[in-house]
């Protein structure tokens, strides 16, 4: 149940290919429009009239903070939800697995799933109480909350309500206590959950193999820089920091560089847009690489994302599959310049990126981990 950036879509497909019966329920992950066997969506009221628009915004903030969001809309799905019985495994993408609904709806749906199915597991992915609290308490050397202040407060409301919203902390704590196990998908979440007795090792995200065999990227000018920019998430992902550095790169290297910013489009269209790029920009406030970075690595791009030394040590590898990006404009500028001035790095990182994906993110490797955990816990 639930979807973030194709994590459960790819897992469901791999499980079906391995002979299992799978039901995927989600909202398609908003504008990304992922497929689902059954959609549970929340219908937003909208208005182009400014006073009404601001009134509705305040209304939704209140619903999120109170945990009541979707309490009425969920009624039309009750009959379907009651049929979710007798599964061997139920896996939730997040404590708020019905992501457009509030904590109270998710609490009661979770209780029903727990009572009527054999085992329930929780992925540690996306915003939740424990990971957000770990970040805001500055347990990492840098995190998405570093630029939280009075002026930017409204940009962080979505993340803050996981910590301060009524019932959200309780929901997260209740689910963690009552699931069979917590499966962190990235090092960032592993760090936040590792002290829980039912937290497993990192279970990597499956990255689908391409239909066509891609050779390592060959160098040719202009070097094309692809910047995936998720609307509204620039402060937490550092898109503006990348943008300032890259604009300086474009000014210095002129015709040697081509810069493309893409965001707010469907997943299928997004993948098409970065096919011809050399450098793939993800984020600079994470310790580990997210799904977006993994897509770029699978395609053999020079990826800029999280890859702190703790992550490299965890995977115990002697090579760099991507370039660690920290929230520092000068560091980003220097690292991109290095690639432009030494094009041999493009092929080197391309080979390393594909090697990492093949080693840790192929379906059989990941399924083996899932099977063991689902059996043992």
N, C-alpha and C positions, 0 to 999 in steps of 0.2 A: 504494500500500500504506500502510495506517494511516489513522487518523481522529482529528482534533481538532475538536470543536465544529461539525461539518458542512462543514469546509473542502473535503475531498475529495468529499463527497456532492454539494455544489453544483457543484464543478468537473466531476465525472463527468456530471451531468445536463446541464450546458451543452454539454459536448463531444458528448454523444449527440444533442442537438438540432441541433448543427452538423454531424451526419452521420458521426461517428466511432464506432469500436467500442471500448468501455471495459470493463475489469474492475476492480471495487473490492473489495479484501480488507482486512478490519479486524476488531476485536473489538466494534465498535459504540460505542466510546468509553465504556466502563463503563456507569454507570447512565443515561447520556444516551440510550442505545438507538437510535443511528442505524442506518439500513438499510445493508446491505452485500450484494454479490453472493455473497460467501463469507466466513464467519466463522472466524477462528482465535482461539479463546478459551483462556484459562488457567483451570483449575478450582482454586479455593482450598479448602483444608481449613479447616473452622470448628468451634469448640466453645464451648458456653455455660458449660462448667466452667472457672472462672478459672485454675487452674494450667495446664490444657491450652491455654487461650486465650493466656496469656502465653508458653507454650512455643512455640506455633505462630507467634506474632508474632516472637519471637527467631529462629525458623527461617527465616522469610521475609526478615528483615533480613539474615541471613547469606547466603541465596541471592542477594539483590540485590547485596550487596557483593562477593560472589565472582564474579558474572556467570553463575552456573550455573542460574539460575531457568529452569524450563521445558525443561531439557535432555532430560528423559525424556518429558514430555508432547508435545513437538513431533514425536515419532516417529509419532504417529497422523496427522499432516498431511504427512509426507514425500512420499508418493505424489502428493498434489495439488501440492505445491510443485515437484516435478520437471516438472510440465506447464507451468510458467510460462516458456515459451521464445518466441523470435522476435517479441517485441513491439518496435515502433518506439521507444516511450518507456516507461520505468518511472519512476514518481515516488514517492519516499519522503517521508512526512510529517515524519520525524525520524530521526536515526541509530538510535534504538530504535524502529523502525517497527512491529515486533510488540511493542506497548507493555507487555504483561504478561510478556514473556519477557526473559531476561537478555542481556547483551552478547555472550556466546559464540554463542547461537542466532542473534541478529541478524547477527553477523559471518559465519557460514557461509552463511546465507540470502542475504546481500548478495553474497558472492563468487559464488554460483551465478547470481544475477540478472545480475550484471555480465558474467559469462562467456557467458551464453546469450541476451542481448538486445542490441539495437543501441545504445541510450543509456540512461543512468541519471542521474536528477536528484534533488537533495536539497532539500526545503523546510526553511528555518530557522524552525521554529515549536516551541513547547513547550520543556521543559527539555532542555538538552544541555550538553556540557562547555564549549564556547566561550562561550555566552551566560551560563551560570551563573558561570563564572570571571570574565567581564567585570563581572558584578554584584558578586560577592564581593570583587573587587579595587577596588571603589568607583570605577569609571570613570564611572558615572552619579552625579548629585548625590544621588539616593536610589534605592533598589531594594528588592526583596522580601527581601533578606538583612539589612536594617538592624536587624531585631529578633532576629537570631540571637544567642543566648547560652547559657550552661549550662542554664538553666531551660527554654528553648524548643527546645533541640537536637533532641529527638525529633520535633518538629513539622516539622523541616527535613530529616529523614533522606532522604525521597524525592528532594529536590533535591540534597542533598550527595553521594549515591552516584553522580551523574553526574560529579562532580569527583574523588571519592576512591575510588569503587568499583574493584575490580580489573578491569582491561581496558577499562573505560568510556572513559577518555581516549584510549587507543589506538584503540578502535573509531571514535570521532568523528574523530580525525585521519586514520585510514585511509580512511574513507568520503569525507571532504572532499577528500582527495588523489585519489581514484579515481572520483568522479562527474564527469559532464560539466560541471555547474554547480550552484551553491548559489543558491537562490531565497528571499531573505528576505521573509516575509509582512507584517512590521511594522517600524517604524523601530528598535525595541529590538534586533531581530536584525540589521538592516542595520548598525547601529553596531558590533556584535560581530564581524561577518564582512566588513566592507567592504574590509579590507586584503588579503583573499585574491584572487588573480588571477581565479579562476573564480566570484567572487561577482557576481551581477547587481544591477540596480536593484531596488527594492521591487516585488514583484508582489502587488498588493492581493488581498484575499480576496473572492470573489464573494458578494454578498448577493442572495438571490433576491427578485424583485419580488413584492409581495402579489397575491393573486388579485383582491382588490377594491381600487379606487382610494380611498386614504385622504386626506382633506382635513387641512390643518393642525389641530392640536388647539386647540379653543376653550376659553377659560377658564371655569371654574365651580367654586365651592367645594363640597366640600372638595378641596384639591389633594392628589392621590393620589401617594404616594411608593412606588415599587417597588424593593425591595432584593434583588437576586439574590445569594444567599449560598451559595457552594460549600463543602460540609462539609469541614473539615480544611484549608482554604486561607485562613482568615481572617488569619493573620499575614502572609502574603505578598501578600494583596490589600487588607488594611486594612479588612475588614468591621466589625471592632469599633470602629475610629475613626469610621467613618460612623455606626455605631449610636449611639454616645455623642452625636454632634452632632445626629442626627435626634431622639433622645429629648428633647433640650433644645428642639428646634423644636416638637415635639408639646406639650410642657409650656407653651411660650410662646403658641402660636397655637391650641391646643385644637381646637375643632370645625372650624377652617379647614383642618386637615391630617388625612389618613388615611395610616397607615404599614403597609406589608405586606412581610414578609420571606418569601422563597421560596427553597428549595434542595433538592437531593437528589432531584429528580423528572426524568422523561423530558423530552427536548427539546420534543416536541409539546405536552405539558402545560404546560411552562414558558412557551412562546410565548403560549398562551391566557391565562395568568395576568397578563401585563403589558399586555394590550390596552387597558384603561381607565385606565392610569396617566398622569400628567403628567410626573413626574420619575423618571428611571431611574438607579439607582445601580449602578456597575460596580466600579471599583477605583481605588486612589490611590497605588500604588507603581510604576506603569508610565509610560513616557515617551509611549507611543502608545496608541491605543484598541484593545482586543482584540475578539474575535468577539462577545462578549456586548454590548459597547457598540455595535457595528455593528448588531446586531439592534434595539436601542433607537432608534438614529438612523434606521434604515430605517422604523420605525413612527412617526417624528416626535416622539419624546420629548425632554425636556430631559435630556441624558445627562451624568453625572458620571464622567469617566474620564481617562486620560492624554491630554494634548494640549499638550506642551511646545513652546516657541518653535521648537526645531529641527525638529519635525514640521511645524509650520505653514510654516516656511521651505522645507522639502523639497517640500511640495505646492504652494508658491507661490500661496496663496490669501489674499484680503483680508478674509475673514470668519471668524467662529468658529462651527463646526458643533456644538460641545459645550463644556462647562465643564471646564477643566483642574482635576483634583482631585489635590492633593498630600497627603502624610500629615501633615496639620495639622488638628486638630479645629476650631480657631477659624476657619480659612479656609473649611472645608467649611460650618460653621454660618452664616457670613456670606454665602456664596454662595447657599445654599438660602434664607436669609431674604430675600435680594435678589429672588429669583424669586417668593416668596410675597407680598412687598409691592409688586411691580411685575409683575402678571400678564401684561402685554403681552410680557414676555420669553418666555413660554411659546410664543406663536405665532412670535416671531422665531427662537428656537432650533429650533423645529419645521421651519420653512421652510429654514433653513440646513443642518440635519442631512440632510434629504431631498435637498437640492441636492448636498451632498458625496457622498452614497451614489450618486446618479445619475451624478455626474461621474467618480468613481474606482472604484466597486465594481460597476458593471453588467457583465453577463456578456461582452458583446462587447468592451468596453474591456480587460478582464482577459485574455480569450482571445487577443486580438491580441498581448499581451505574451508569453503562453505560446508561441504559435506562432513568434514571432520568436526567442525564446530556444532552444526545442527545435530550431529549424532552424540557428541560428548556432553553437551549442556542440557 
